[in-house]
Amino acid sequence: MKILAIESSCDETAAAVVEDGRKILSNVINTQVEEHKIYGGVVPEIASRRHIENISGVVREALDQSGCTWDTLDALAVTYAPGLIGALIVGVNYAKGLSYSTGLPLIPVHHLRGHIASNYLSSPDLEPPFLCLVVSGGHTVIAEVRGYTDFHILATTRDDAAGEALDKAARSLGLPYPGGLNLDRMCGGADAGDFKFTYPRLGDGVLDFSFSGLKTKIINTIHNLQQRGEEIPVRQLGASFMDCVASYLTDHVADAARRFGYSRIALAGGVSANSVLRRKMQELCQKNSWQLYLPDRAFCGDNAAMIASQGYYEHLSGARAGIDLNAYATMPLDRLQDEKMIYSQ
């Protein structure tokens, strides 16, 4: 089964064709990073406008590269939640138009489910059940992947996401956008020196996260150094902060794995590309003789191949959407909006 997917949840306009959920026939991404860099972050209005300008060309290129025609495709998939609402609407409406004009069935895909599915592209042997840490600029979730379309959230963040904390730390240290990526490049192999960050404890047995205090701590540390007229040790501060965030994530994954009996662990989301987090997760799994699955770095960020992969499994489960499909800025990983309508009886 060949599925063409569209992803437009943030600032990447992406389209891909994937066969049977695992074999990539094409994967095209048009990124807006350079344009948003001057603002220090994504400007939703600009992102939406660029999606409108780019989506036709990106879809056409993905179709051409795959060697497929509309007649040889079996279905369309599109990210419909969560994300920037204006950006999502562009992709959803374009996909609905394609479905209407071609007669191909339309499959709605949750963005975070797509990130989890990036592991199926990188590790063809991976099948549920397994435990997955989904971590990005907007989301931090530990989820049980009980089946390809069966998820159960064990932990989430009470405030900021890990990726947001890394981005704000990078910005406070004077590093350019995208902050988390440049923080890793500059500080990933540095010594933390005398700086020490600690993560909060929310209570015995609590798996949830809270990153707002950590974010405030590094900002205050920088301000205190500036007020004393001292030079900001960017590499040492960045290294200590990253180490703390990665330890926080890794320790809670370890607790969840032991508590719920998982020996297969996966990472997903943009922050899964972070070198410190990957190293700590590898050390954790080696120590406990657990199997670790890491998505290729090419699939850590937003892309349409992961949406096509998850779309395949949603299709097998009976997921269908009509011309009335809407986009949603927020939605839990384990519960789909209008689920009775989306899944055929």
Disulfide bonds with the S-S distance in Angstrom:
none
